[in-house]
């Protein structure tokens, strides 16, 4: 409502482009043992359109801005699932092909549509009544300044996180905040240990104004403790209406039965055998006035459905899993909601520039070191972190060659296959 006429006329092209790109991705990126999560259906289309529906007439005043948002949402929904550089490059070709077909005739041409940075956030711009606006990021410098301010706010009231916000880290923060900023937005962050998934998720939650809850695993922590924690989250999100992020790593899943509850929470919000009759009554009574205010009869069923919908709106699950080994693949097969009901953000290995910036940051406080020596130390530390990846890549290639040429009974693990296929 109220959009410029040129933006309105573009709506048909936006839908047609999304359908064509979805078809290309679905037909060319097929699931395999390593890429088991390459399952593209109407959920992805819904996520793209959901992102497009965040447009406002005050921000998107010309068709180029709408086309740029379309590119951004497609990259977030499809590209962020890709496991290696080869697949990301292949997707970029398809996306560029569709962009050229539908948006080449816009003012400024493809250069205006593809101009970088191509990121959108809801925490850098707001309306006069302080309503967050989903708007483009003008520069990486302005994004870094905004994120550093948010990080300083976080460190004032929480355990200090000494983060180095290089470009890739900033992009991941915007991706996570984009996911959890939406109702029923749940994220699956996939990356090896130490890639920063938990820290960036905590920063993204703080940016969105959410509390973060994480279970405290001990030698005696079991199913009863986990159910009690889930009940407290349901109380906070559903009865009190307080937005909260449930942050959980694969190392905290000390019992596979935890995933039964997580799967139900993600898929329907109704967790089997979690609620005692008195719990259900208390939750229904907590939202009864809201049900009446919404113009509904305050029957038990209506109150319960209202409560569950409220939980799904305010409780955001962020899972941090590692792709190494078979455990992630097996769990995703046994509990399909882990992939189907979350939006994925795949953490790839940090590039040399990111490693160098981190090393430089932490060497800066060391006294009595010459600047040239400090720079050499930073270069060495960055290179040292890249050597294991190169060794793993070469090992994977050698094992594959032995298997093909000599018939040796050696197989390459998922992590090695991913490394080799990344073109490193």
C-alpha positions, 0 to 999 in steps of 0.5 A: 500500500502506497508504493510508487507506481514503478515499484508496483509494476515490478511485482510481477517480475519479482515473483516470476524471477523468484519462481524461475530461480527456485526451479533452477536451484531445485533441479541443479542442486540435488541432495547427496551424502554430504549435501543432504540438506539440499532440499528445496521446496515451497518453504524456500519460496515462502522465505523469499517472499516473506523477506520481500514483504518487509518492504516499506514505502518509505525505504523502497521508493524505486524499482532498483531498491526492490530488485536489490532486496530480491537479490539479497533474499535469494542469496540468504535463502539459497546461497547461505545453504551452500557447502563450498565455493564451487556450489556458491559460484554455480548459484551465483551464475544462475542468480546472475542469469535470472537477474539479467533476464528480469532486471537489466532494463531498470535505471542504472542497469545490472550495475545498480542492482548488483552494487555491493555491499548488498546487505539489508538489516532492521537495526540501522534505520528506523521510522520517526516513531522508532519502528525498525525499518528493513533497509539496505546497509550503505557501507561496510564502515557504517555497518561495523560502527553500528555493530561495534556500538551494539557489542559495547552495549552487550559487554556492559551488561554481560560477560565480555566478548572480545570479537573482531568484526571483520567483513565475514563476521559482520555478514553472519551477524546480519544473517542471523539477526535477519532470521530471528527478527522474523516471527517463527524465525529459527536458525541452524548455524553450521560450522566447525568448532571455533568459527564463532557461531555462538558469539555471533548468535549472542550478538545478533540476539542482543541486537534484536533485543532478545534474552539468550538462554543456554542449558548448563550441562553437567554429569547429572543433567538429564531428560527431566532437567531439559523438560524443566528448562523447556517449560521455563522457556514456554512460560517466558515466551508464551505466558509473559510474551518476552522474546528469547533465543534458545541457543544450543550446540551439538555438544550439549545434546548429551542424550539423543532424546533431547532432539525429539523435543527440539524437533517437535518444538520446531515443527509444531510447537507442541512438545509431546509429554512436556505439559502436565494438565495443570501446566496446560491450564495455567498457560491457558489462563495466562493468555485468556484476556489476550484471547478475548481481546483478539475477538475469540471465544476463550475456550480451552482449545482457543486459548491453547492454540493462542498460547502455542502460536505466541510461543512460536512467535517469541521463542527463537531456536538457534542451533550450532552444529558441526558438519564434521563426521556423520552425526549431523547427517544422521540427526537431520535424517532422524529429526527432519525439522532440524533442517526443514523448519530452520534457515541455514547459515553455513560458516565457511573457513575464514579467509586469510584477510580475516585471520590476519585481522584477528591476529593483528588485533590481539597482537596490538596490546603486546608491548616492546615489539617492533611494528615490522616484527608485529606484522610478521607475527600476524602474518605467521599466525594467519598462515599457521591457521591455514596450514591444517586446512591445506593438509586436510585438503591434500590428504583428501585428494590423495585418499580419493586418488588411491580409492579410484586408481588402486581400489583401496578400501579407503573413503573420504570423510564428509569434512575432507570431501567438503574441503576438496570440493571447495577448490582450495 
